[in-house]
Amino acid sequence: MNRTLSFLALIVLLGAAAGGGYWFGMRQPSAPVAASTPGAAPTPGVASTPGPQPKQKVLYYRNPMGLADTSPVPKKDSMGMDYIPVYEGEEPAGPALKISLDRVQKLGVKTEPAAVREIVRVIRAVGTVQVNERLQRTVSPKFEGWIQRLLVATTGESVRRGQPLMEVYSPDLITAQQEYVIAWKGVQSLKDASPDIQANMKSLVENSLQRLRNWDISAEELARLQQDGRVSNAITLRSPVDGIVLEKPAVQGMRFMPGEMLYSIADLSSLWLLAEVFEQDLGWIHPGQEANIRVNAYPDKVVRGKVAFIYPTVTAETRTAKVRIELSNPGRMLKPDMYASVELAARQRGERRLTVSDSAVIDSGTRQIVLVRRGEGLFEPREVKLGQRGEGYIEVLEGLKEGENVVVSANFLIDAESNLKAAVGGFGHSAHGEGTPKQDATGAAGNAGRDAKAGASGTKPASVSHRAEGTLDAIDVKAGTVTITHGPIASLKWPGMTMDFALANASLAANIKPGAAVAIELVERKPGEWVITQLKAKAAEKSAANPHAGH
């Protein structure tokens, strides 16, 4: 009887199993079969199973510490950390620097798009006012004589053309006058002579008169001699031009020799300005260019002139070339040898070029770099080739496109004594070590708050500290370092790993044995160098927190 009941129960169980399998099979979709048939329509009421998603393409692997080091294949850094893959569309192909948005605001980062502009450059130079050489004359007699009477006796005196300057006595002039008078009288007495004789006498008169003209005897004196026919012991020398007496070596009673300068007279209605232009600015200067001139004597007045000539030589000591600017001098306001400042507005003949602000360029001397904004808090250092420099802008020949935003104000990159590589490297490390504001009040967020207060007070902000727990593996007393295997550090986005750290003070590890569980606090002293400022054994922390734990 029992065997019969057992047999019946077994049959019932087998039937139930078969029915359950049939019911389960009917509940499964037939999508795999339909998918294998090209062009087959999906079975109504049956959900299709999505196929496998395509994998993103890995562009490269970047250094986990934020250093400017990439690898085409997976690898580890010197501390055993895996390089982080960068997928297509995630970051630009070139190296980039990341900083948080609050850090961008704190540092005063400003950007400006590269744009096509007409480069205008104001060239500033200094110079001195000089006499216009074309309007300068000297009085230098061509004969020997003595000054009997000085009619213009002071330097700086204004004279007019034809004005008497002095009366001189010269034996040569007296002889020449006598020859002229004799020849003239001979012509008068030989009016009835033959034409040949008259012609000879007239030729003698003309030769005597020409000799006086060659000695620069004025037309007034010659007219008097022709009219009176009388030899005078004193001849009056007159001014050849309107102007100012600049030099007057002549003294009454002195003897002078042929060619000796007695007066220097210049017309000051038009002057020259000789400006000293630096060698690198000569390419912007051309004849006809307008110039604005100011002198210290009249700071509120601007005198305008034009570039007339660029001298063909450069002064070796100052690396400057002289540029001559001609200007009018109404009222004789300007004086020779005045010191003047010059401004020349130069344009590249209407050409428009791609430019960026001059504050955007970080120049190391051998390389010129700009920081291109690629996204929120993402900046790409890019090497550029520069051209002409204008007033506040620099021409970019290579490396940028129109419309790309570049950093024009970044206080954290500008340091008169800093090295370009260190500046860019420091930028990258500060981005990497940037803490998140969601940390607890005793962590990096608290330090960031202290940094903000320190920055507001004008002092240098303190380094951001980070906390972690781990195991002390080894101590190197001589080097002042420890080896610690720590867990993940969320504020730095570091995974757990084994690292060597420098100790801020060798006494921090004095009472801790290798193998002990420890709690550490670390800061970045300089890019890539992490220093432990606090090192405590966790057992000691527990004992200090609960002194009655053992009771």
BAGUTOR-56805 format. One record per residue (C-alpha): residue in three letters; chain; x, z, y. Coordinates in pm, 1 decimal, padded with zeros to 6 digits. Each point is the difference from the previous one (the first is absolute). Layout:
BEGIN
 code unit       c1       c3       c2
  ALA    A        X        Z        Y
...
//
This chain:
BEGIN
 code unit       c1       c3       c2
  MET    A  00000.0  00000.0  00000.0
  ASN    A  00278.7  00098.1  00240.4
  ARG    A  00194.3 -00314.3 -00082.5
  THR    A -00310.8 -00211.4  00076.9
  LEU    A -00045.8  00166.6  00338.4
  SER    A  00364.2 -00051.3  00085.3
  PHE    A -00019.6 -00367.8 -00090.2
  LEU    A -00309.3 -00051.0  00217.5
  ALA    A  00165.5  00177.4  00293.8
  LEU    A  00305.2 -00229.2 -00028.4
  ILE    A -00222.6 -00310.4  00007.0
  VAL    A -00179.4  00128.5  00311.4
  LEU    A  00335.8  00059.3  00179.8
  LEU    A  00130.7 -00346.2 -00088.0
  GLY    A -00319.3 -00159.0  00129.8
  ALA    A  00017.6  00193.4  00323.1
  ALA    A  00363.4 -00104.0  00047.6
  ALA    A -00082.5 -00365.6 -00056.8
  GLY    A -00291.9  00013.0  00246.3
  GLY    A  00211.5  00171.0  00263.4
  GLY    A  00273.3 -00260.6 -00035.4
  TYR    A -00251.4 -00280.7  00038.3
  TRP    A -00153.1  00164.7  00306.6
  PHE    A  00350.0  00055.5  00159.0
  GLY    A  00100.1 -00359.4 -00065.7
  MET    A -00313.8 -00129.5  00167.1
  ARG    A  00079.6  00206.0  00310.8
  GLN    A  00346.9 -00164.8  00054.3
  PRO    A  00028.0 -00303.5  00238.3
  SER    A  00094.3 -00339.7 -00128.4
  ALA    A  00208.2 -00080.3  00311.3
  PRO    A  00326.8 -00063.5 -00184.1
  VAL    A -00160.3 -00279.7 -00199.2
  ALA    A -00166.0 -00151.3  00306.7
  ALA    A  00319.5  00021.6  00204.4
  SER    A  00190.9 -00195.1 -00259.5
  THR    A -00232.6 -00295.9  00040.5
  PRO    A  00075.9 -00209.6  00307.0
  GLY    A -00299.3 -00043.2  00230.3
  ALA    A -00219.2  00235.6 -00204.3
  ALA    A -00266.2  00182.4  00199.8
  PRO    A -00002.7  00379.8 -00007.2
  THR    A -00250.2  00163.0 -00232.7
  PRO    A -00297.4  00128.0  00205.1
  GLY    A -00022.2  00375.8  00020.5
  VAL    A  00356.3  00050.5 -00124.6
  ALA    A  00264.5  00129.9  00250.4
  SER    A  00320.7 -00201.9  00012.2
  THR    A  00333.2  00178.4 -00047.1
  PRO    A  00248.3 -00066.6  00288.6
  GLY    A  00327.1 -00159.6 -00102.9
  PRO    A  00344.6  00159.1  00064.5
  GLN    A  00098.2  00023.7  00370.1
  PRO    A  00309.1 -00206.2  00105.9
  LYS    A  00307.4  00209.4  00070.6
  GLN    A  00135.2  00016.8  00357.0
  LYS    A  00335.6 -00166.1  00058.2
  VAL    A  00287.5  00240.4  00067.9
  LEU    A  00203.5 -00121.1  00297.1
  TYR    A  00286.0  00247.4 -00034.6
  TYR    A  00078.2  00365.9 -00060.7
  ARG    A  00083.1  00222.6  00297.6
  ASN    A  00209.8  00313.1  00022.5
  PRO    A -00214.1  00312.8 -00057.4
  MET    A  00182.9  00185.3  00278.3
  GLY    A -00088.5 -00262.2  00263.3
  LEU    A  00350.5 -00145.8  00025.5
  ALA    A  00043.9 -00367.2  00090.5
  ASP    A  00082.7 -00089.1 -00362.1
  THR    A -00210.6 -00219.1 -00228.1
  SER    A  00033.2 -00135.3 -00351.0
  PRO    A -00160.0 -00299.4 -00173.4
  VAL    A -00019.2  00196.2 -00328.4
  PRO    A -00099.4  00360.3 -00080.2
  LYS    A  00281.7  00251.3  00031.5
  LYS    A  00079.7  00360.0  00093.6
  ASP    A  00181.6  00141.3  00300.6
  SER    A  00296.0  00239.2 -00008.7
  MET    A -00233.9  00298.4 -00044.4
  GLY    A -00185.5 -00152.5 -00293.1
  MET    A -00314.3 -00097.1  00194.8
  ASP    A -00174.4 -00324.6 -00096.1
  TYR    A -00015.8 -00273.1  00261.1
  ILE    A -00356.8 -00058.3  00120.8
  PRO    A -00156.5 -00344.9 -00063.5
  VAL    A -00129.8 -00190.6  00303.0
  TYR    A -00284.1 -00237.7 -00090.3
  GLU    A -00093.1 -00327.3  00163.5
  GLY    A -00218.1  00056.9  00305.2
  GLU    A  00090.9  00367.2  00019.6
  GLU    A  00300.6 -00023.0  00234.4
  PRO    A  00200.4 -00271.7  00173.5
  ALA    A  00279.9 -00155.0 -00197.2
  GLY    A  00262.9  00139.3  00238.8
  PRO    A  00098.6  00365.9  00034.4
  ALA    A -00243.1  00207.7  00204.7
  LEU    A -00004.2  00341.9  00160.8
  LYS    A -00300.7  00228.5 -00034.3
  ILE    A -00100.9  00283.5  00228.9
  SER    A -00329.7  00182.7  00024.8
  LEU    A -00244.8 -00080.7  00279.6
  ASP    A  00028.2  00343.6  00158.8
  ARG    A  00378.4 -00043.8  00001.6
  VAL    A -00039.8 -00339.7  00169.6
  GLN    A -00199.9  00163.0  00278.5
  LYS    A  00239.3  00292.1  00030.8
  LEU    A  00303.3 -00229.0  00034.3
  GLY    A -00166.6 -00218.5  00261.4
  VAL    A  00025.9 -00325.0 -00196.2
  LYS    A -00135.3 -00295.4  00198.7
  THR    A -00018.3 -00363.4 -00106.1
  GLU    A -00029.2 -00328.3  00184.7
  PRO    A -00049.7 -00351.2 -00140.8
  ALA    A  00274.7 -00259.5  00022.7
  ALA    A -00125.5 -00264.3  00242.9
  VAL    A  00104.9 -00328.9  00158.0
  ARG    A  00099.2  00057.0  00361.9
  GLU    A  00192.8 -00164.2  00277.9
  ILE    A  00322.4  00197.0  00025.3
  VAL    A  00060.3  00116.4  00355.1
  ARG    A  00323.3  00177.2  00070.3
  VAL    A  00103.8  00165.3  00323.3
  ILE    A  00376.4 -00020.7  00039.3
  ARG    A  00141.6  00266.1  00227.1
  ALA    A  00339.5 -00027.2  00162.2
  VAL    A  00196.8  00128.5  00294.7
  GLY    A  00198.4 -00191.9  00254.6
  THR    A  00134.5 -00018.2  00353.5
  VAL    A -00108.8 -00203.9  00299.3
  GLN    A  00260.2 -00257.4  00101.2
  VAL    A  00044.9 -00249.0  00281.2
  ASN    A -00124.4 -00350.3 -00067.5
  GLU    A  00327.9 -00183.7 -00038.2
  ARG    A -00155.4 -00323.4  00124.8
  LEU    A -00078.6  00161.2  00337.7
  GLN    A  00336.4  00167.6  00059.0
  ARG    A  00257.7 -00136.0  00248.4
  THR    A  00343.7  00102.3  00123.6
  VAL    A  00169.6 -00074.9  00333.8
  SER    A  00357.7 -00102.4 -00087.0
  PRO    A  00178.4 -00212.5  00264.0
  LYS    A  00219.8 -00285.7 -00121.6
  PHE    A  00259.1  00055.0  00269.9
  GLU    A  00228.0  00278.0  00115.7
  GLY    A -00101.2  00204.0  00303.8
  TRP    A -00073.2  00328.8  00172.5
  ILE    A -00330.4  00171.0  00074.0
  GLN    A -00027.7  00035.2  00375.2
  ARG    A -00356.3  00134.3  00011.2
  LEU    A -00226.1  00132.6 -00276.3
  LEU    A -00366.9 -00067.9  00077.6
  VAL    A -00150.6  00135.8 -00330.4
  ALA    A  00195.2  00315.9 -00067.0
  THR    A -00206.5  00199.0 -00257.5
  THR    A -00076.5 -00037.5 -00371.0
  GLY    A -00370.1 -00027.5 -00085.2
  GLU    A -00086.7 -00172.4  00325.7
  SER    A -00258.9 -00274.4 -00017.8
  VAL    A  00111.3 -00339.2  00129.5
  ARG    A -00167.6 -00335.6  00057.2
  ARG    A  00131.6 -00345.1 -00080.6
  GLY    A  00223.9 -00122.3  00287.0
  GLN    A  00041.9  00346.9  00148.7
  PRO    A  00354.0  00058.1  00144.9
  LEU    A  00210.7  00230.1 -00216.7
  MET    A  00337.9  00005.0  00178.1
  GLU    A  00231.1 -00185.6  00236.1
  VAL    A  00340.2 -00100.6 -00141.7
  TYR    A  00325.2 -00143.5  00133.7
  SER    A  00191.3 -00255.2 -00208.9
  PRO    A  00294.3 -00225.3  00107.8
  ASP    A -00110.7 -00258.1 -00257.9
  LEU    A -00345.8 -00017.0  00157.3
  ILE    A  00145.2 -00040.9  00345.7
  THR    A  00219.5 -00288.0 -00122.6
  ALA    A -00295.5 -00168.8 -00167.9
  GLN    A -00211.2  00036.0  00314.9
  GLN    A  00275.5 -00148.2  00211.9
  GLU    A  00028.4 -00300.3 -00233.8
  TYR    A -00372.2 -00055.4  00023.8
  VAL    A -00005.9  00027.8  00380.6
  ILE    A  00293.1 -00244.4  00036.4
  ALA    A -00161.2 -00252.5 -00232.6
  TRP    A -00333.7  00034.7  00176.3
  LYS    A  00158.1 -00052.7  00343.0
  GLY    A  00188.9 -00304.0 -00135.6
  VAL    A -00325.9 -00160.8 -00104.4
  GLN    A -00139.0  00058.9  00347.9
  SER    A  00307.5 -00154.3  00168.4
  LEU    A  00015.6 -00303.8 -00229.7
  LYS    A -00352.5 -00125.6  00052.2
  ASP    A  00136.5 -00337.9  00121.4
  ALA    A  00255.6 -00031.8 -00281.3
  SER    A -00028.9 -00230.5 -00293.4
  PRO    A -00245.9  00088.0 -00275.3
  ASP    A  00280.2  00074.3 -00245.3
  ILE    A  00156.6  00259.6  00231.0
  GLN    A -00337.1  00159.1  00067.7
  ALA    A -00072.6  00013.8 -00370.7
  ASN    A  00333.6  00172.9 -00066.3
  MET    A -00063.0  00260.5  00270.0
  LYS    A -00351.4  00068.0 -00127.2
  SER    A  00142.7  00045.2 -00347.6
  LEU    A  00247.6  00254.2  00138.6
  VAL    A -00286.3  00191.3  00168.3
  GLU    A -00202.8  00003.5 -00319.7
  ASN    A  00295.5  00122.6 -00206.3
  SER    A  00069.1  00284.2  00243.0
  LEU    A -00367.4  00098.9 -00005.5
  GLN    A -00010.8 -00012.1 -00381.5
  ARG    A  00302.4  00228.6 -00018.9
  LEU    A -00189.8  00261.9  00201.5
  ARG    A -00303.3 -00042.4 -00223.3
  ASN    A  00215.0  00056.6 -00309.3
  TRP    A  00100.9  00335.0  00146.0
  ASP    A -00370.3  00094.5  00012.9
  ILE    A -00016.5 -00002.8  00378.5
  SER    A -00367.8  00025.9  00085.4
  ALA    A -00198.8 -00291.4  00144.5
  GLU    A -00058.6  00204.1  00316.7
  GLU    A  00374.5  00029.4  00063.8
  LEU    A  00052.8 -00371.9 -00064.9
  ALA    A -00282.2 -00089.6  00240.0
  ARG    A  00156.6  00220.2  00271.7
  LEU    A  00339.6 -00162.1 -00056.8
  GLN    A -00150.1 -00350.6  00024.0
  GLN    A -00197.4  00088.1  00309.4
  ASP    A  00267.3  00188.3  00196.7
  GLY    A  00311.6 -00173.7 -00130.6
  ARG    A  00181.4  00327.5  00052.8
  VAL    A  00218.2  00184.9 -00251.2
  SER    A -00100.3  00364.0 -00055.9
  ASN    A  00239.4  00271.5 -00118.9
  ALA    A -00278.6  00179.6 -00197.5
  ILE    A -00238.5 -00153.7 -00253.6
  THR    A -00325.6  00173.5 -00097.3
  LEU    A -00070.3  00031.5 -00377.4
  ARG    A -00372.4  00018.3 -00086.5
  SER    A -00209.6  00120.6 -00298.4
  PRO    A -00073.9 -00275.5 -00255.6
  VAL    A -00326.1  00162.2 -00128.3
  ASP    A -00269.0  00257.1  00071.9
  GLY    A  00073.6  00327.0 -00172.3
  ILE    A  00163.6  00339.0 -00007.2
  VAL    A  00369.8  00071.3  00048.1
  LEU    A  00102.7  00152.0 -00332.8
  GLU    A  00373.6  00013.3  00064.2
  LYS    A  00203.0 -00021.2  00319.6
  PRO    A  00377.6  00025.9 -00038.6
  ALA    A  00037.3 -00153.8  00349.3
  VAL    A  00136.4  00229.8  00269.6
  GLN    A  00047.4 -00094.7  00363.1
  GLY    A  00360.2 -00103.0  00073.1
  MET    A  00092.4 -00063.1 -00364.2
  ARG    A  00185.4 -00305.6 -00118.6
  PHE    A -00156.5 -00200.3 -00280.8
  MET    A  00136.8 -00264.5 -00230.5
  PRO    A -00169.9 -00316.6 -00128.8
  GLY    A -00260.1  00085.4 -00264.8
  GLU    A -00012.5  00372.7  00078.0
  MET    A -00356.4  00143.4 -00014.8
  LEU    A -00113.9  00145.9  00329.8
  TYR    A -00376.0  00039.5 -00071.4
  SER    A -00223.1  00001.9 -00309.4
  ILE    A -00362.2 -00083.1  00088.4
  ALA    A -00296.7 -00016.7 -00241.4
  ASP    A -00365.1 -00090.7  00033.4
  LEU    A -00193.1  00291.3 -00162.4
  SER    A -00344.5 -00162.0  00007.5
  SER    A  00057.0 -00093.8 -00364.9
  LEU    A  00193.0  00215.9 -00247.5
  TRP    A  00113.6  00007.1 -00360.7
  LEU    A -00053.2  00276.5 -00251.4
  LEU    A  00254.3  00013.6 -00281.8
  ALA    A -00173.0  00178.5 -00288.9
  GLU    A  00183.1  00130.3 -00308.0
  VAL    A -00207.0 -00107.0 -00302.8
  PHE    A  00086.9  00125.9 -00346.4
  GLU    A  00122.7 -00250.4 -00253.8
  GLN    A -00299.6  00038.3 -00235.5
  ASP    A -00243.1 -00081.3  00284.5
  LEU    A  00158.4 -00327.2  00108.6
  GLY    A -00223.1 -00204.7 -00231.8
  TRP    A -00301.1  00104.0  00208.4
  ILE    A  00149.8 -00111.3  00334.8
  HIS    A -00031.7 -00351.0  00143.1
  PRO    A  00037.6 -00157.7  00347.6
  GLY    A -00316.7  00009.5  00209.2
  GLN    A -00118.0  00327.4 -00153.6
  GLU    A -00161.0  00238.7  00249.5
  ALA    A  00152.2  00341.4  00063.7
  ASN    A -00123.3  00315.4  00170.3
  ILE    A  00265.8  00190.9  00192.3
  ARG    A -00005.9  00355.4  00133.9
  VAL    A  00260.0  00183.0  00206.4
  ASN    A  00034.4  00372.5  00055.1
  ALA    A -00032.0 -00037.1  00376.3
  TYR    A -00356.2 -00138.7 -00029.9
  PRO    A -00146.6  00132.1 -00329.0
  ASP    A -00353.7 -00105.5  00092.8
  LYS    A  00089.7 -00364.9  00060.1
  VAL    A  00054.5 -00274.6 -00255.3
  VAL    A  00209.2 -00304.7  00088.1
  ARG    A -00055.9 -00309.7 -00210.1
  GLY    A  00264.6 -00252.4 -00090.4
  LYS    A  00082.4 -00264.6 -00259.9
  VAL    A  00278.0 -00039.1 -00250.8
  ALA    A  00229.3 -00274.5  00129.1
  PHE    A  00300.0  00016.4 -00232.0
  ILE    A  00125.4  00173.4 -00315.3
  TYR    A  00374.9  00045.9  00008.9
  PRO    A  00181.7 -00146.2 -00303.3
  THR    A  00209.0  00307.2 -00086.4
  VAL    A -00066.1  00352.2 -00132.5
  THR    A  00186.5  00308.7  00116.2
  ALA    A  00181.9  00139.5 -00303.7
  GLU    A -00011.1  00364.1  00111.4
  THR    A -00375.0  00020.1  00071.8
  ARG    A -00130.2 -00285.6 -00222.2
  THR    A -00201.1 -00130.9  00293.2
  ALA    A -00027.3 -00335.5  00173.7
  LYS    A -00067.2 -00061.2  00367.0
  VAL    A -00326.7 -00165.1  00095.6
  ARG    A -00037.4 -00128.1  00354.5
  ILE    A -00337.2  00050.2  00164.0
  GLU    A -00069.9 -00159.3  00338.7
  LEU    A -00237.4  00174.8  00239.8
  SER    A -00104.6 -00025.3  00361.3
  ASN    A  00072.9  00284.9  00240.4
  PRO    A -00255.3  00003.0  00280.6
  GLY    A  00083.8  00250.5  00270.0
  ARG    A  00340.8  00053.1 -00165.0
  MET    A -00142.3  00292.7 -00198.4
  LEU    A  00254.2 -00044.6 -00277.6
  LYS    A  00366.8  00057.9  00066.6
  PRO    A  00302.8 -00130.9 -00191.9
  ASP    A  00128.8  00235.9 -00273.3
  MET    A -00333.2  00180.3 -00032.1
  TYR    A -00072.1  00134.0 -00349.2
  ALA    A -00318.0 -00149.5 -00150.4
  SER    A -00206.3  00015.3 -00319.3
  VAL    A -00144.6 -00318.0 -00147.5
  GLU    A -00294.2 -00071.3 -00228.5
  LEU    A -00040.5 -00340.9 -00161.6
  ALA    A -00321.4 -00069.8 -00190.1
  ALA    A  00097.1 -00225.2 -00290.1
  ARG    A -00228.1 -00191.2 -00235.8
  GLN    A  00084.4 -00223.7 -00292.2
  ARG    A -00150.0 -00300.6  00178.0
  GLY    A -00358.0  00078.0 -00104.0
  GLU    A  00073.1  00027.3 -00373.1
  ARG    A -00210.1  00251.5 -00195.6
  ARG    A  00165.8  00189.7 -00284.1
  LEU    A -00098.4  00255.4 -00264.4
  THR    A  00092.5  00341.1  00141.1
  VAL    A -00024.1  00373.1 -00068.9
  SER    A  00050.5  00299.0  00227.3
  ASP    A  00366.2  00092.1  00038.0
  SER    A -00082.1  00355.7 -00111.6
  ALA    A -00106.7 -00135.7 -00342.1
  VAL    A  00354.1 -00101.8 -00099.8
  ILE    A  00232.6  00241.5 -00179.1
  ASP    A  00347.1 -00142.1  00059.4
  SER    A  00289.9  00127.5 -00212.0
  GLY    A  00244.1 -00246.9  00153.9
  THR    A  00016.8 -00217.6 -00311.6
  ARG    A -00369.7 -00007.1 -00093.0
  GLN    A -00320.8 -00004.2  00200.6
  ILE    A -00308.0  00148.9 -00168.3
  VAL    A -00364.8  00040.5  00096.2
  LEU    A -00263.1  00208.1 -00179.7
  VAL    A -00302.5 -00211.9 -00089.2
  ARG    A -00329.4  00183.7 -00049.0
  ARG    A -00148.5 -00110.6 -00334.0
  GLY    A -00286.4  00249.1 -00021.9
  GLU    A -00105.5  00353.4  00078.0
  GLY    A  00321.3  00201.5 -00008.8
  LEU    A  00192.7 -00285.7 -00166.1
  PHE    A  00296.0 -00157.3  00184.7
  GLU    A  00241.3 -00268.8 -00116.9
  PRO    A  00356.7 -00011.2  00138.7
  ARG    A  00078.3 -00365.0  00064.7
  GLU    A  00321.1 -00159.6  00117.9
  VAL    A -00044.9 -00247.6  00285.6
  LYS    A  00211.9 -00249.3  00189.2
  LEU    A -00025.8  00033.7  00376.8
  GLY    A  00040.4 -00244.7  00287.0
  GLN    A -00033.1  00033.7  00375.0
  ARG    A -00093.5  00331.3  00159.8
  GLY    A -00256.4  00008.3  00279.1
  GLU    A -00145.7  00269.4  00221.2
  GLY    A -00118.0  00246.5 -00267.3
  TYR    A -00019.9 -00255.2 -00283.9
  ILE    A  00236.5 -00163.7 -00249.5
  GLU    A -00032.6 -00341.7 -00159.3
  VAL    A -00029.2  00005.4 -00381.2
  LEU    A  00151.2 -00305.3 -00168.2
  GLU    A -00048.2  00104.6 -00364.2
  GLY    A -00167.8  00276.3 -00200.4
  LEU    A -00341.1  00035.7  00167.9
  LYS    A -00323.2 -00192.5  00040.1
  GLU    A -00238.3 -00000.8  00292.2
  GLY    A -00256.5  00280.1 -00019.7
  GLU    A  00199.4  00235.3 -00225.5
  ASN    A -00009.1  00356.7  00133.2
  VAL    A  00336.6  00164.4  00060.2
  VAL    A  00082.2  00357.7  00094.4
  VAL    A  00089.9  00023.9  00369.2
  SER    A  00009.0  00378.2  00035.9
  ALA    A  00134.4  00223.8 -00280.5
  ASN    A  00172.2  00315.9  00115.5
  PHE    A  00120.5  00087.8 -00350.0
  LEU    A  00212.6 -00317.1 -00018.1
  ILE    A  00161.1  00015.5  00343.8
  ASP    A  00317.5  00204.1  00032.2
  ALA    A  00289.4 -00105.3  00217.8
  GLU    A  00258.6  00120.1 -00250.6
  SER    A -00184.9 -00076.9 -00322.9
  ASN    A  00098.1 -00260.1 -00256.0
  LEU    A -00250.9 -00272.6 -00079.2
  LYS    A  00018.9  00054.3 -00373.6
  ALA    A -00046.2  00374.3  00034.5
  ALA    A -00292.6 -00047.8  00235.6
  VAL    A -00186.4 -00235.1 -00232.5
  GLY    A  00092.7  00211.6 -00302.0
  GLY    A -00122.4  00314.9  00171.2
  PHE    A -00326.5 -00175.7  00078.1
  GLY    A -00053.4 -00080.9 -00367.4
  HIS    A  00087.1  00351.6 -00121.4
  SER    A -00217.7  00172.3  00251.5
  ALA    A -00283.6 -00218.9 -00119.3
  HIS    A  00067.8  00091.5 -00359.8
  GLY    A  00018.0  00371.8  00065.8
  GLU    A -00312.6  00006.6  00212.4
  GLY    A -00233.3  00278.5 -00118.5
  THR    A -00374.9 -00035.6 -00041.7
  PRO    A -00235.5  00203.5  00220.2
  LYS    A -00195.0  00127.3 -00305.7
  GLN    A  00271.9  00242.8 -00107.3
  ASP    A -00054.2  00372.4  00018.3
  ALA    A  00071.5  00190.3  00318.7
  THR    A  00339.2  00119.6 -00125.6
  GLY    A  00118.7 -00344.7 -00108.0
  ALA    A  00099.0 -00318.7  00180.9
  ALA    A -00318.4 -00010.9  00208.5
  GLY    A  00093.6  00331.2  00156.8
  ASN    A  00346.1 -00132.5  00075.5
  ALA    A -00149.2 -00315.9  00150.1
  GLY    A -00206.8  00219.5  00231.6
  ARG    A  00312.8  00183.2  00105.6
  ASP    A  00169.1 -00337.7  00057.6
  ALA    A -00282.6 -00108.6  00228.7
  LYS    A  00030.5  00320.6  00204.8
  ALA    A  00375.6 -00036.4  00018.3
  GLY    A -00035.2 -00360.0  00114.0
  ALA    A -00248.0  00102.8  00270.9
  SER    A  00244.8  00259.4  00133.3
  GLY    A  00278.4 -00259.4  00020.6
  THR    A  00217.3  00148.8 -00276.9
  LYS    A  00112.3 -00175.6 -00315.0
  PRO    A -00260.5  00046.3 -00279.8
  ALA    A  00104.6  00187.3 -00314.0
  SER    A  00045.0 -00182.7 -00331.2
  VAL    A -00310.7 -00016.7 -00221.0
  SER    A  00037.3  00222.1 -00307.9
  HIS    A -00145.9 -00059.6 -00346.2
  ARG    A -00063.7  00236.7 -00290.9
  ALA    A  00033.8 -00042.5 -00374.1
  GLU    A  00042.6  00194.0 -00324.4
  GLY    A  00235.6 -00067.9 -00286.7
  THR    A  00289.9  00119.4 -00211.2
  LEU    A  00354.1  00073.0  00117.2
  ASP    A  00223.9 -00203.8 -00234.2
  ALA    A  00348.7  00055.0  00146.4
  ILE    A  00191.0  00145.6  00296.4
  ASP    A  00316.8 -00150.6  00152.1
  VAL    A  00141.8  00280.0  00213.5
  LYS    A  00297.5 -00201.6  00128.4
  ALA    A -00213.2 -00296.6  00113.6
  GLY    A -00284.8  00221.7  00120.1
  THR    A -00259.7 -00196.7 -00200.5
  VAL    A -00256.0  00072.3 -00270.6
  THR    A -00168.3 -00216.3 -00262.8
  ILE    A -00375.9  00057.4 -00027.1
  THR    A -00269.1 -00158.3 -00214.9
  HIS    A -00307.0  00017.5  00222.5
  GLY    A -00359.8 -00100.1 -00035.1
  PRO    A -00182.9 -00257.5  00213.2
  ILE    A  00026.4  00050.0  00379.4
  ALA    A -00325.8 -00125.0  00151.6
  SER    A  00116.9  00013.4  00362.3
  LEU    A  00284.3 -00242.8 -00082.1
  LYS    A -00189.0 -00197.8 -00265.1
  TRP    A  00282.1  00075.1 -00244.4
  PRO    A -00054.4  00027.0 -00376.2
  GLY    A  00158.1  00276.0 -00202.4
  MET    A  00371.5 -00057.1 -00062.3
  THR    A  00347.4  00155.4 -00014.7
  MET    A  00197.1 -00011.2  00326.8
  ASP    A  00310.4  00145.1  00163.7
  PHE    A -00062.4  00188.4  00326.5
  ALA    A  00234.4  00144.3  00262.5
  LEU    A -00045.5  00366.4  00085.7
  ALA    A -00046.0  00099.2  00362.8
  ASN    A  00176.8  00324.2 -00090.7
  ALA    A  00201.8  00070.5 -00315.7
  SER    A -00153.2  00350.0 -00023.1
  LEU    A -00343.3 -00148.4 -00080.7
  ALA    A  00098.5 -00037.3 -00369.8
  ALA    A  00204.7  00320.9 -00024.4
  ASN    A -00243.0  00198.7 -00217.1
  ILE    A -00159.7 -00282.8 -00197.9
  LYS    A  00116.8 -00111.9 -00342.0
  PRO    A -00015.7 -00356.1 -00136.5
  GLY    A -00318.1 -00051.9 -00200.4
  ALA    A -00213.8  00215.2  00229.7
  ALA    A -00330.2 -00124.2  00137.2
  VAL    A  00030.7 -00034.5  00374.8
  ALA    A -00201.3 -00081.6  00311.5
  ILE    A  00183.3 -00205.6  00262.1
  GLU    A -00047.7 -00114.1  00356.9
  LEU    A  00195.8 -00309.9  00115.4
  VAL    A  00051.0 -00208.8  00314.3
  GLU    A  00163.5 -00334.9  00074.0
  ARG    A  00308.1  00083.2  00207.3
  LYS    A  00087.6 -00364.5  00051.6
  PRO    A -00122.6 -00324.3 -00159.8
  GLY    A  00029.9  00032.8 -00377.3
  GLU    A  00150.2  00354.7  00002.3
  TRP    A -00239.5  00273.6 -00120.9
  VAL    A  00095.3  00364.6  00052.2
  ILE    A -00156.7  00311.2 -00154.7
  THR    A -00075.5  00262.5  00262.8
  GLN    A -00173.9  00247.4 -00233.1
  LEU    A  00063.5  00065.0 -00372.5
  LYS    A -00182.2  00281.4 -00181.3
  ALA    A -00047.5  00087.0 -00365.1
  LYS    A -00368.4 -00010.7 -00088.6
  ALA    A  00026.5  00326.4 -00198.3
  ALA    A  00135.6  00172.3  00309.4
  GLU    A -00290.1 -00142.2  00202.5
  LYS    A -00251.4  00138.9 -00249.8
  SER    A  00172.9  00337.7 -00001.6
  ALA    A  00000.8  00011.4  00377.4
  ALA    A -00363.1 -00106.7  00017.8
  ASN    A -00115.3  00262.5 -00256.7
  PRO    A  00245.8  00293.1 -00022.9
  HIS    A -00233.6  00189.7 -00234.3
  ALA    A -00036.1 -00287.2 -00246.8
  GLY    A  00201.7  00181.0 -00265.3
  HIS    A -00201.1  00324.7  00026.1
//
